[in-house]
């Protein structure tokens, strides 16, 4: 995702997901992302919330 420009730093995204309690809510599937998305936008997509 970082290489495609969706987020600026995948480690920061991962920390955001873990720190905010979303790690166990990530859904399996295929997702569509856009360049420059915020961590909260990405998280909403992958958690289905």
mmCIF entry with sequence, helices, sheets and N, C-alpha, C, O atoms, coordinates in Angstrom:
data_MODEL
# 
_entry.id   MODEL 
# 
_entity.id                         1 
_entity.type                       polymer 
_entity.pdbx_number_of_molecules   1 
# 
_entity_poly.entity_id                      1 
_entity_poly.type                           'polypeptide(L)' 
_entity_poly.nstd_linkage                   no 
_entity_poly.nstd_monomer                   no 
_entity_poly.pdbx_seq_one_letter_code       
;(UNK)(UNK)(UNK)(UNK)(UNK)(UNK)(UNK)(UNK)(UNK)(UNK)(UNK)(UNK)(UNK)(UNK)(UNK)(UNK)
(UNK)(UNK)(UNK)(UNK)(UNK)(UNK)(UNK)(UNK)(UNK)(UNK)(UNK)(UNK)(UNK)(UNK)(UNK)(UNK)
(UNK)(UNK)(UNK)(UNK)(UNK)(UNK)(UNK)(UNK)(UNK)(UNK)(UNK)(UNK)(UNK)(UNK)(UNK)(UNK)
(UNK)
;
_entity_poly.pdbx_seq_one_letter_code_can   XXXXXXXXXXXXXXXXXXXXXXXXXXXXXXXXXXXXXXXXXXXXXXXXX 
_entity_poly.pdbx_strand_id                 A 
# 
loop_
_entity_poly_seq.entity_id 
_entity_poly_seq.num 
_entity_poly_seq.mon_id 
_entity_poly_seq.hetero 
1 1  UNK n 
1 2  UNK n 
1 3  UNK n 
1 4  UNK n 
1 5  UNK n 
1 6  UNK n 
1 7  UNK n 
1 8  UNK n 
1 9  UNK n 
1 10 UNK n 
1 11 UNK n 
1 12 UNK n 
1 13 UNK n 
1 14 UNK n 
1 15 UNK n 
1 16 UNK n 
1 17 UNK n 
1 18 UNK n 
1 19 UNK n 
1 20 UNK n 
1 21 UNK n 
1 22 UNK n 
1 23 UNK n 
1 24 UNK n 
1 25 UNK n 
1 26 UNK n 
1 27 UNK n 
1 28 UNK n 
1 29 UNK n 
1 30 UNK n 
1 31 UNK n 
1 32 UNK n 
1 33 UNK n 
1 34 UNK n 
1 35 UNK n 
1 36 UNK n 
1 37 UNK n 
1 38 UNK n 
1 39 UNK n 
1 40 UNK n 
1 41 UNK n 
1 42 UNK n 
1 43 UNK n 
1 44 UNK n 
1 45 UNK n 
1 46 UNK n 
1 47 UNK n 
1 48 UNK n 
1 49 UNK n 
# 
_struct_asym.id          A 
_struct_asym.entity_id   1 
# 
loop_
_struct_conf.conf_type_id 
_struct_conf.id 
_struct_conf.pdbx_PDB_helix_id 
_struct_conf.beg_label_comp_id 
_struct_conf.beg_label_asym_id 
_struct_conf.beg_label_seq_id 
_struct_conf.pdbx_beg_PDB_ins_code 
_struct_conf.end_label_comp_id 
_struct_conf.end_label_asym_id 
_struct_conf.end_label_seq_id 
_struct_conf.pdbx_end_PDB_ins_code 
_struct_conf.beg_auth_comp_id 
_struct_conf.beg_auth_asym_id 
_struct_conf.beg_auth_seq_id 
_struct_conf.end_auth_comp_id 
_struct_conf.end_auth_asym_id 
_struct_conf.end_auth_seq_id 
_struct_conf.pdbx_PDB_helix_class 
_struct_conf.details 
_struct_conf.pdbx_PDB_helix_length 
HELX_P HELX_P1 AA1 UNK A 10 ? UNK A 19 ? UNK A 10 UNK A 19 1 ? 10 
HELX_P HELX_P2 AA2 UNK A 23 ? UNK A 25 ? UNK A 23 UNK A 25 5 ? 3  
HELX_P HELX_P3 AA3 UNK A 39 ? UNK A 47 ? UNK A 39 UNK A 47 1 ? 9  
# 
_struct_conf_type.id          HELX_P 
_struct_conf_type.criteria    ? 
_struct_conf_type.reference   ? 
# 
loop_
_atom_site.group_PDB 
_atom_site.id 
_atom_site.type_symbol 
_atom_site.label_atom_id 
_atom_site.label_alt_id 
_atom_site.label_comp_id 
_atom_site.label_asym_id 
_atom_site.label_entity_id 
_atom_site.label_seq_id 
_atom_site.pdbx_PDB_ins_code 
_atom_site.Cartn_x 
_atom_site.Cartn_y 
_atom_site.Cartn_z 
_atom_site.occupancy 
_atom_site.B_iso_or_equiv 
_atom_site.pdbx_formal_charge 
_atom_site.auth_seq_id 
_atom_site.auth_comp_id 
_atom_site.auth_asym_id 
_atom_site.auth_atom_id 
_atom_site.pdbx_PDB_model_num 
ATOM 1   N N  . UNK A 1 1  ? 0.816   -1.192  0.000  1.00 0.00 ? 1  UNK A N  1 
ATOM 2   C CA . UNK A 1 1  ? 0.000   0.000   0.000  1.00 0.00 ? 1  UNK A CA 1 
ATOM 3   C C  . UNK A 1 1  ? 0.862   1.258   0.000  1.00 0.00 ? 1  UNK A C  1 
ATOM 4   O O  . UNK A 1 1  ? 0.507   2.263   -0.616 1.00 0.00 ? 1  UNK A O  1 
ATOM 5   N N  . UNK A 1 2  ? 1.981   1.197   0.686  1.00 0.00 ? 2  UNK A N  1 
ATOM 6   C CA . UNK A 1 2  ? 2.874   2.347   0.712  1.00 0.00 ? 2  UNK A CA 1 
ATOM 7   C C  . UNK A 1 2  ? 3.462   2.607   -0.671 1.00 0.00 ? 2  UNK A C  1 
ATOM 8   O O  . UNK A 1 2  ? 3.523   3.753   -1.115 1.00 0.00 ? 2  UNK A O  1 
ATOM 9   N N  . UNK A 1 3  ? 3.892   1.552   -1.349 1.00 0.00 ? 3  UNK A N  1 
ATOM 10  C CA . UNK A 1 3  ? 4.494   1.699   -2.675 1.00 0.00 ? 3  UNK A CA 1 
ATOM 11  C C  . UNK A 1 3  ? 3.501   2.241   -3.694 1.00 0.00 ? 3  UNK A C  1 
ATOM 12  O O  . UNK A 1 3  ? 3.893   2.916   -4.647 1.00 0.00 ? 3  UNK A O  1 
ATOM 13  N N  . UNK A 1 4  ? 2.221   1.950   -3.498 1.00 0.00 ? 4  UNK A N  1 
ATOM 14  C CA . UNK A 1 4  ? 1.191   2.417   -4.418 1.00 0.00 ? 4  UNK A CA 1 
ATOM 15  C C  . UNK A 1 4  ? 0.669   3.806   -4.052 1.00 0.00 ? 4  UNK A C  1 
ATOM 16  O O  . UNK A 1 4  ? -0.162  4.366   -4.767 1.00 0.00 ? 4  UNK A O  1 
ATOM 17  N N  . UNK A 1 5  ? 1.150   4.358   -2.949 1.00 0.00 ? 5  UNK A N  1 
ATOM 18  C CA . UNK A 1 5  ? 0.757   5.703   -2.557 1.00 0.00 ? 5  UNK A CA 1 
ATOM 19  C C  . UNK A 1 5  ? -0.543  5.793   -1.784 1.00 0.00 ? 5  UNK A C  1 
ATOM 20  O O  . UNK A 1 5  ? -1.074  6.886   -1.583 1.00 0.00 ? 5  UNK A O  1 
ATOM 21  N N  . UNK A 1 6  ? -1.063  4.647   -1.345 1.00 0.00 ? 6  UNK A N  1 
ATOM 22  C CA . UNK A 1 6  ? -2.318  4.680   -0.589 1.00 0.00 ? 6  UNK A CA 1 
ATOM 23  C C  . UNK A 1 6  ? -2.081  5.316   0.772  1.00 0.00 ? 6  UNK A C  1 
ATOM 24  O O  . UNK A 1 6  ? -2.842  6.190   1.187  1.00 0.00 ? 6  UNK A O  1 
ATOM 25  N N  . UNK A 1 7  ? -1.039  4.891   1.467  1.00 0.00 ? 7  UNK A N  1 
ATOM 26  C CA . UNK A 1 7  ? -0.661  5.489   2.753  1.00 0.00 ? 7  UNK A CA 1 
ATOM 27  C C  . UNK A 1 7  ? 0.808   5.870   2.701  1.00 0.00 ? 7  UNK A C  1 
ATOM 28  O O  . UNK A 1 7  ? 1.568   5.355   1.880  1.00 0.00 ? 7  UNK A O  1 
ATOM 29  N N  . UNK A 1 8  ? 1.199   6.777   3.585  1.00 0.00 ? 8  UNK A N  1 
ATOM 30  C CA . UNK A 1 8  ? 2.579   7.248   3.576  1.00 0.00 ? 8  UNK A CA 1 
ATOM 31  C C  . UNK A 1 8  ? 3.550   6.281   4.239  1.00 0.00 ? 8  UNK A C  1 
ATOM 32  O O  . UNK A 1 8  ? 4.729   6.264   3.885  1.00 0.00 ? 8  UNK A O  1 
ATOM 33  N N  . UNK A 1 9  ? 3.081   5.469   5.200  1.00 0.00 ? 9  UNK A N  1 
ATOM 34  C CA . UNK A 1 9  ? 3.971   4.576   5.940  1.00 0.00 ? 9  UNK A CA 1 
ATOM 35  C C  . UNK A 1 9  ? 3.158   3.404   6.483  1.00 0.00 ? 9  UNK A C  1 
ATOM 36  O O  . UNK A 1 9  ? 2.305   3.591   7.352  1.00 0.00 ? 9  UNK A O  1 
ATOM 37  N N  . UNK A 1 10 ? 3.414   2.202   5.981  1.00 0.00 ? 10 UNK A N  1 
ATOM 38  C CA . UNK A 1 10 ? 2.609   1.049   6.388  1.00 0.00 ? 10 UNK A CA 1 
ATOM 39  C C  . UNK A 1 10 ? 2.810   0.714   7.861  1.00 0.00 ? 10 UNK A C  1 
ATOM 40  O O  . UNK A 1 10 ? 1.898   0.186   8.497  1.00 0.00 ? 10 UNK A O  1 
ATOM 41  N N  . UNK A 1 11 ? 3.985   1.009   8.417  1.00 0.00 ? 11 UNK A N  1 
ATOM 42  C CA . UNK A 1 11 ? 4.222   0.744   9.840  1.00 0.00 ? 11 UNK A CA 1 
ATOM 43  C C  . UNK A 1 11 ? 3.351   1.646   10.707 1.00 0.00 ? 11 UNK A C  1 
ATOM 44  O O  . UNK A 1 11 ? 2.816   1.211   11.727 1.00 0.00 ? 11 UNK A O  1 
ATOM 45  N N  . UNK A 1 12 ? 3.211   2.897   10.298 1.00 0.00 ? 12 UNK A N  1 
ATOM 46  C CA . UNK A 1 12 ? 2.339   3.818   11.033 1.00 0.00 ? 12 UNK A CA 1 
ATOM 47  C C  . UNK A 1 12 ? 0.884   3.376   10.933 1.00 0.00 ? 12 UNK A C  1 
ATOM 48  O O  . UNK A 1 12 ? 0.131   3.475   11.903 1.00 0.00 ? 12 UNK A O  1 
ATOM 49  N N  . UNK A 1 13 ? 0.491   2.889   9.764  1.00 0.00 ? 13 UNK A N  1 
ATOM 50  C CA . UNK A 1 13 ? -0.871  2.366   9.602  1.00 0.00 ? 13 UNK A CA 1 
ATOM 51  C C  . UNK A 1 13 ? -1.084  1.176   10.526 1.00 0.00 ? 13 UNK A C  1 
ATOM 52  O O  . UNK A 1 13 ? -2.107  1.093   11.205 1.00 0.00 ? 13 UNK A O  1 
ATOM 53  N N  . UNK A 1 14 ? -0.137  0.266   10.557 1.00 0.00 ? 14 UNK A N  1 
ATOM 54  C CA . UNK A 1 14 ? -0.241  -0.905  11.423 1.00 0.00 ? 14 UNK A CA 1 
ATOM 55  C C  . UNK A 1 14 ? -0.343  -0.484  12.892 1.00 0.00 ? 14 UNK A C  1 
ATOM 56  O O  . UNK A 1 14 ? -1.171  -1.012  13.634 1.00 0.00 ? 14 UNK A O  1 
ATOM 57  N N  . UNK A 1 15 ? 0.487   0.453   13.304 1.00 0.00 ? 15 UNK A N  1 
ATOM 58  C CA . UNK A 1 15 ? 0.430   0.946   14.685 1.00 0.00 ? 15 UNK A CA 1 
ATOM 59  C C  . UNK A 1 15 ? -0.922  1.578   14.993 1.00 0.00 ? 15 UNK A C  1 
ATOM 60  O O  . UNK A 1 15 ? -1.464  1.387   16.081 1.00 0.00 ? 15 UNK A O  1 
ATOM 61  N N  . UNK A 1 16 ? -1.466  2.326   14.043 1.00 0.00 ? 16 UNK A N  1 
ATOM 62  C CA . UNK A 1 16 ? -2.785  2.942   14.215 1.00 0.00 ? 16 UNK A CA 1 
ATOM 63  C C  . UNK A 1 16 ? -3.850  1.867   14.428 1.00 0.00 ? 16 UNK A C  1 
ATOM 64  O O  . UNK A 1 16 ? -4.688  1.978   15.323 1.00 0.00 ? 16 UNK A O  1 
ATOM 65  N N  . UNK A 1 17 ? -3.808  0.833   13.601 1.00 0.00 ? 17 UNK A N  1 
ATOM 66  C CA . UNK A 1 17 ? -4.795  -0.251  13.689 1.00 0.00 ? 17 UNK A CA 1 
ATOM 67  C C  . UNK A 1 17 ? -4.703  -0.962  15.032 1.00 0.00 ? 17 UNK A C  1 
ATOM 68  O O  . UNK A 1 17 ? -5.726  -1.208  15.670 1.00 0.00 ? 17 UNK A O  1 
ATOM 69  N N  . UNK A 1 18 ? -3.506  -1.293  15.466 1.00 0.00 ? 18 UNK A N  1 
ATOM 70  C CA . UNK A 1 18 ? -3.312  -2.003  16.739 1.00 0.00 ? 18 UNK A CA 1 
ATOM 71  C C  . UNK A 1 18 ? -3.683  -1.104  17.912 1.00 0.00 ? 18 UNK A C  1 
ATOM 72  O O  . UNK A 1 18 ? -4.435  -1.514  18.796 1.00 0.00 ? 18 UNK A O  1 
ATOM 73  N N  . UNK A 1 19 ? -3.161  0.111   17.924 1.00 0.00 ? 19 UNK A N  1 
ATOM 74  C CA . UNK A 1 19 ? -3.373  1.052   19.031 1.00 0.00 ? 19 UNK A CA 1 
ATOM 75  C C  . UNK A 1 19 ? -4.855  1.366   19.247 1.00 0.00 ? 19 UNK A C  1 
ATOM 76  O O  . UNK A 1 19 ? -5.281  1.601   20.378 1.00 0.00 ? 19 UNK A O  1 
ATOM 77  N N  . UNK A 1 20 ? -5.636  1.372   18.172 1.00 0.00 ? 20 UNK A N  1 
ATOM 78  C CA . UNK A 1 20 ? -7.057  1.714   18.278 1.00 0.00 ? 20 UNK A CA 1 
ATOM 79  C C  . UNK A 1 20 ? -7.977  0.502   18.368 1.00 0.00 ? 20 UNK A C  1 
ATOM 80  O O  . UNK A 1 20 ? -9.198  0.642   18.288 1.00 0.00 ? 20 UNK A O  1 
ATOM 81  N N  . UNK A 1 21 ? -7.399  -0.689  18.533 1.00 0.00 ? 21 UNK A N  1 
ATOM 82  C CA . UNK A 1 21 ? -8.193  -1.887  18.780 1.00 0.00 ? 21 UNK A CA 1 
ATOM 83  C C  . UNK A 1 21 ? -8.879  -2.490  17.567 1.00 0.00 ? 21 UNK A C  1 
ATOM 84  O O  . UNK A 1 21 ? -9.863  -3.214  17.716 1.00 0.00 ? 21 UNK A O  1 
ATOM 85  N N  . UNK A 1 22 ? -8.382  -2.207  16.366 1.00 0.00 ? 22 UNK A N  1 
ATOM 86  C CA . UNK A 1 22 ? -9.012  -2.731  15.159 1.00 0.00 ? 22 UNK A CA 1 
ATOM 87  C C  . UNK A 1 22 ? -8.373  -4.016  14.634 1.00 0.00 ? 22 UNK A C  1 
ATOM 88  O O  . UNK A 1 22 ? -8.913  -4.636  13.718 1.00 0.00 ? 22 UNK A O  1 
ATOM 89  N N  . UNK A 1 23 ? -7.241  -4.425  15.192 1.00 0.00 ? 23 UNK A N  1 
ATOM 90  C CA . UNK A 1 23 ? -6.473  -5.549  14.643 1.00 0.00 ? 23 UNK A CA 1 
ATOM 91  C C  . UNK A 1 23 ? -7.301  -6.830  14.527 1.00 0.00 ? 23 UNK A C  1 
ATOM 92  O O  . UNK A 1 23 ? -7.161  -7.565  13.549 1.00 0.00 ? 23 UNK A O  1 
ATOM 93  N N  . UNK A 1 24 ? -8.145  -7.102  15.493 1.00 0.00 ? 24 UNK A N  1 
ATOM 94  C CA . UNK A 1 24 ? -8.946  -8.333  15.467 1.00 0.00 ? 24 UNK A CA 1 
ATOM 95  C C  . UNK A 1 24 ? -10.221 -8.195  14.639 1.00 0.00 ? 24 UNK A C  1 
ATOM 96  O O  . UNK A 1 24 ? -10.972 -9.161  14.500 1.00 0.00 ? 24 UNK A O  1 
ATOM 97  N N  . UNK A 1 25 ? -10.474 -7.015  14.094 1.00 0.00 ? 25 UNK A N  1 
ATOM 98  C CA . UNK A 1 25 ? -11.688 -6.768  13.309 1.00 0.00 ? 25 UNK A CA 1 
ATOM 99  C C  . UNK A 1 25 ? -11.441 -6.763  11.801 1.00 0.00 ? 25 UNK A C  1 
ATOM 100 O O  . UNK A 1 25 ? -12.378 -6.578  11.024 1.00 0.00 ? 25 UNK A O  1 
ATOM 101 N N  . UNK A 1 26 ? -10.207 -6.962  11.385 1.00 0.00 ? 26 UNK A N  1 
ATOM 102 C CA . UNK A 1 26 ? -9.883  -6.923  9.963  1.00 0.00 ? 26 UNK A CA 1 
ATOM 103 C C  . UNK A 1 26 ? -10.558 -8.083  9.246  1.00 0.00 ? 26 UNK A C  1 
ATOM 104 O O  . UNK A 1 26 ? -10.467 -9.231  9.680  1.00 0.00 ? 26 UNK A O  1 
ATOM 105 N N  . UNK A 1 27 ? -11.229 -7.777  8.156  1.00 0.00 ? 27 UNK A N  1 
ATOM 106 C CA . UNK A 1 27 ? -11.981 -8.753  7.378  1.00 0.00 ? 27 UNK A CA 1 
ATOM 107 C C  . UNK A 1 27 ? -11.130 -9.316  6.240  1.00 0.00 ? 27 UNK A C  1 
ATOM 108 O O  . UNK A 1 27 ? -10.240 -8.643  5.722  1.00 0.00 ? 27 UNK A O  1 
ATOM 109 N N  . UNK A 1 28 ? -11.416 -10.539 5.868  1.00 0.00 ? 28 UNK A N  1 
ATOM 110 C CA . UNK A 1 28 ? -10.772 -11.151 4.713  1.00 0.00 ? 28 UNK A CA 1 
ATOM 111 C C  . UNK A 1 28 ? -11.522 -10.706 3.466  1.00 0.00 ? 28 UNK A C  1 
ATOM 112 O O  . UNK A 1 28 ? -12.751 -10.637 3.472  1.00 0.00 ? 28 UNK A O  1 
ATOM 113 N N  . UNK A 1 29 ? -10.796 -10.408 2.405  1.00 0.00 ? 29 UNK A N  1 
ATOM 114 C CA . UNK A 1 29 ? -11.465 -10.030 1.173  1.00 0.00 ? 29 UNK A CA 1 
ATOM 115 C C  . UNK A 1 29 ? -10.584 -9.211  0.264  1.00 0.00 ? 29 UNK A C  1 
ATOM 116 O O  . UNK A 1 29 ? -9.392  -9.031  0.513  1.00 0.00 ? 29 UNK A O  1 
ATOM 117 N N  . UNK A 1 30 ? -11.187 -8.725  -0.780 1.00 0.00 ? 30 UNK A N  1 
ATOM 118 C CA . UNK A 1 30 ? -10.519 -7.855  -1.741 1.00 0.00 ? 30 UNK A CA 1 
ATOM 119 C C  . UNK A 1 30 ? -11.067 -6.451  -1.541 1.00 0.00 ? 30 UNK A C  1 
ATOM 120 O O  . UNK A 1 30 ? -12.281 -6.254  -1.486 1.00 0.00 ? 30 UNK A O  1 
ATOM 121 N N  . UNK A 1 31 ? -10.185 -5.493  -1.435 1.00 0.00 ? 31 UNK A N  1 
ATOM 122 C CA . UNK A 1 31 ? -10.588 -4.128  -1.138 1.00 0.00 ? 31 UNK A CA 1 
ATOM 123 C C  . UNK A 1 31 ? -10.052 -3.177  -2.203 1.00 0.00 ? 31 UNK A C  1 
ATOM 124 O O  . UNK A 1 31 ? -9.057  -3.470  -2.865 1.00 0.00 ? 31 UNK A O  1 
ATOM 125 N N  . UNK A 1 32 ? -10.711 -2.050  -2.359 1.00 0.00 ? 32 UNK A N  1 
ATOM 126 C CA . UNK A 1 32 ? -10.274 -1.022  -3.284 1.00 0.00 ? 32 UNK A CA 1 
ATOM 127 C C  . UNK A 1 32 ? -9.876  0.210   -2.483 1.00 0.00 ? 32 UNK A C  1 
ATOM 128 O O  . UNK A 1 32 ? -10.640 0.705   -1.654 1.00 0.00 ? 32 UNK A O  1 
ATOM 129 N N  . UNK A 1 33 ? -8.669  0.695   -2.745 1.00 0.00 ? 33 UNK A N  1 
ATOM 130 C CA . UNK A 1 33 ? -8.148  1.863   -2.050 1.00 0.00 ? 33 UNK A CA 1 
ATOM 131 C C  . UNK A 1 33 ? -7.773  2.929   -3.068 1.00 0.00 ? 33 UNK A C  1 
ATOM 132 O O  . UNK A 1 33 ? -7.594  2.640   -4.252 1.00 0.00 ? 33 UNK A O  1 
ATOM 133 N N  . UNK A 1 34 ? -7.657  4.158   -2.594 1.00 0.00 ? 34 UNK A N  1 
ATOM 134 C CA . UNK A 1 34 ? -7.238  5.269   -3.439 1.00 0.00 ? 34 UNK A CA 1 
ATOM 135 C C  . UNK A 1 34 ? -5.986  5.896   -2.849 1.00 0.00 ? 34 UNK A C  1 
ATOM 136 O O  . UNK A 1 34 ? -5.746  5.806   -1.645 1.00 0.00 ? 34 UNK A O  1 
ATOM 137 N N  . UNK A 1 35 ? -5.204  6.521   -3.684 1.00 0.00 ? 35 UNK A N  1 
ATOM 138 C CA . UNK A 1 35 ? -3.992  7.191   -3.215 1.00 0.00 ? 35 UNK A CA 1 
ATOM 139 C C  . UNK A 1 35 ? -4.340  8.252   -2.188 1.00 0.00 ? 35 UNK A C  1 
ATOM 140 O O  . UNK A 1 35 ? -5.346  8.951   -2.311 1.00 0.00 ? 35 UNK A O  1 
ATOM 141 N N  . UNK A 1 36 ? -3.492  8.364   -1.169 1.00 0.00 ? 36 UNK A N  1 
ATOM 142 C CA . UNK A 1 36 ? -3.625  9.429   -0.184 1.00 0.00 ? 36 UNK A CA 1 
ATOM 143 C C  . UNK A 1 36 ? -4.709  9.231   0.856  1.00 0.00 ? 36 UNK A C  1 
ATOM 144 O O  . UNK A 1 36 ? -5.100  10.192  1.518  1.00 0.00 ? 36 UNK A O  1 
ATOM 145 N N  . UNK A 1 37 ? -5.203  8.023   1.018  1.00 0.00 ? 37 UNK A N  1 
ATOM 146 C CA . UNK A 1 37 ? -6.246  7.783   2.011  1.00 0.00 ? 37 UNK A CA 1 
ATOM 147 C C  . UNK A 1 37 ? -5.684  7.940   3.420  1.00 0.00 ? 37 UNK A C  1 
ATOM 148 O O  . UNK A 1 37 ? -4.504  7.685   3.661  1.00 0.00 ? 37 UNK A O  1 
ATOM 149 N N  . UNK A 1 38 ? -6.536  8.361   4.343  1.00 0.00 ? 38 UNK A N  1 
ATOM 150 C CA . UNK A 1 38 ? -6.120  8.468   5.745  1.00 0.00 ? 38 UNK A CA 1 
ATOM 151 C C  . UNK A 1 38 ? -6.144  7.077   6.375  1.00 0.00 ? 38 UNK A C  1 
ATOM 152 O O  . UNK A 1 38 ? -6.756  6.147   5.849  1.00 0.00 ? 38 UNK A O  1 
ATOM 153 N N  . UNK A 1 39 ? -5.469  6.962   7.504  1.00 0.00 ? 39 UNK A N  1 
ATOM 154 C CA . UNK A 1 39 ? -5.452  5.686   8.210  1.00 0.00 ? 39 UNK A CA 1 
ATOM 155 C C  . UNK A 1 39 ? -6.865  5.281   8.619  1.00 0.00 ? 39 UNK A C  1 
ATOM 156 O O  . UNK A 1 39 ? -7.212  4.101   8.557  1.00 0.00 ? 39 UNK A O  1 
ATOM 157 N N  . UNK A 1 40 ? -7.672  6.234   9.032  1.00 0.00 ? 40 UNK A N  1 
ATOM 158 C CA . UNK A 1 40 ? -9.043  5.904   9.437  1.00 0.00 ? 40 UNK A CA 1 
ATOM 159 C C  . UNK A 1 40 ? -9.873  5.430   8.248  1.00 0.00 ? 40 UNK A C  1 
ATOM 160 O O  . UNK A 1 40 ? -10.709 4.540   8.403  1.00 0.00 ? 40 UNK A O  1 
ATOM 161 N N  . UNK A 1 41 ? -9.659  6.006   7.063  1.00 0.00 ? 41 UNK A N  1 
ATOM 162 C CA . UNK A 1 41 ? -10.388 5.559   5.871  1.00 0.00 ? 41 UNK A CA 1 
ATOM 163 C C  . UNK A 1 41 ? -10.001 4.126   5.501  1.00 0.00 ? 41 UNK A C  1 
ATOM 164 O O  . UNK A 1 41 ? -10.865 3.300   5.207  1.00 0.00 ? 41 UNK A O  1 
ATOM 165 N N  . UNK A 1 42 ? -8.712  3.841   5.517  1.00 0.00 ? 42 UNK A N  1 
ATOM 166 C CA . UNK A 1 42 ? -8.240  2.481   5.211  1.00 0.00 ? 42 UNK A CA 1 
ATOM 167 C C  . UNK A 1 42 ? -8.793  1.499   6.235  1.00 0.00 ? 42 UNK A C  1 
ATOM 168 O O  . UNK A 1 42 ? -9.255  0.414   5.883  1.00 0.00 ? 42 UNK A O  1 
ATOM 169 N N  . UNK A 1 43 ? -8.740  1.887   7.498  1.00 0.00 ? 43 UNK A N  1 
ATOM 170 C CA . UNK A 1 43 ? -9.225  1.018   8.570  1.00 0.00 ? 43 UNK A CA 1 
ATOM 171 C C  . UNK A 1 43 ? -10.712 0.734   8.428  1.00 0.00 ? 43 UNK A C  1 
ATOM 172 O O  . UNK A 1 43 ? -11.148 -0.399  8.631  1.00 0.00 ? 43 UNK A O  1 
ATOM 173 N N  . UNK A 1 44 ? -11.501 1.759   8.080  1.00 0.00 ? 44 UNK A N  1 
ATOM 174 C CA . UNK A 1 44 ? -12.944 1.553   7.881  1.00 0.00 ? 44 UNK A CA 1 
ATOM 175 C C  . UNK A 1 44 ? -13.198 0.526   6.774  1.00 0.00 ? 44 UNK A C  1 
ATOM 176 O O  . UNK A 1 44 ? -14.106 -0.299  6.883  1.00 0.00 ? 44 UNK A O  1 
ATOM 177 N N  . UNK A 1 45 ? -12.415 0.578   5.739  1.00 0.00 ? 45 UNK A N  1 
ATOM 178 C CA . UNK A 1 45 ? -12.603 -0.359  4.621  1.00 0.00 ? 45 UNK A CA 1 
ATOM 179 C C  . UNK A 1 45 ? -12.262 -1.783  5.048  1.00 0.00 ? 45 UNK A C  1 
ATOM 180 O O  . UNK A 1 45 ? -13.047 -2.701  4.810  1.00 0.00 ? 45 UNK A O  1 
ATOM 181 N N  . UNK A 1 46 ? -11.108 -1.979  5.671  1.00 0.00 ? 46 UNK A N  1 
ATOM 182 C CA . UNK A 1 46 ? -10.674 -3.338  5.994  1.00 0.00 ? 46 UNK A CA 1 
ATOM 183 C C  . UNK A 1 46 ? -11.404 -3.958  7.178  1.00 0.00 ? 46 UNK A C  1 
ATOM 184 O O  . UNK A 1 46 ? -11.344 -5.172  7.377  1.00 0.00 ? 46 UNK A O  1 
ATOM 185 N N  . UNK A 1 47 ? -12.095 -3.136  7.967  1.00 0.00 ? 47 UNK A N  1 
ATOM 186 C CA . UNK A 1 47 ? -12.871 -3.681  9.083  1.00 0.00 ? 47 UNK A CA 1 
ATOM 187 C C  . UNK A 1 47 ? -14.364 -3.757  8.758  1.00 0.00 ? 47 UNK A C  1 
ATOM 188 O O  . UNK A 1 47 ? -15.133 -4.345  9.518  1.00 0.00 ? 47 UNK A O  1 
ATOM 189 N N  . UNK A 1 48 ? -14.771 -3.178  7.656  1.00 0.00 ? 48 UNK A N  1 
ATOM 190 C CA . UNK A 1 48 ? -16.178 -3.208  7.291  1.00 0.00 ? 48 UNK A CA 1 
ATOM 191 C C  . UNK A 1 48 ? -17.036 -2.306  8.135  1.00 0.00 ? 48 UNK A C  1 
ATOM 192 O O  . UNK A 1 48 ? -18.243 -2.526  8.241  1.00 0.00 ? 48 UNK A O  1 
ATOM 193 N N  . UNK A 1 49 ? -16.445 -1.293  8.741  1.00 0.00 ? 49 UNK A N  1 
ATOM 194 C CA . UNK A 1 49 ? -17.186 -0.378  9.622  1.00 0.00 ? 49 UNK A CA 1 
ATOM 195 C C  . UNK A 1 49 ? -17.184 1.015   9.086  1.00 0.00 ? 49 UNK A C  1 
ATOM 196 O O  . UNK A 1 49 ? -17.760 1.914   9.700  1.00 0.00 ? 49 UNK A O  1 
# 
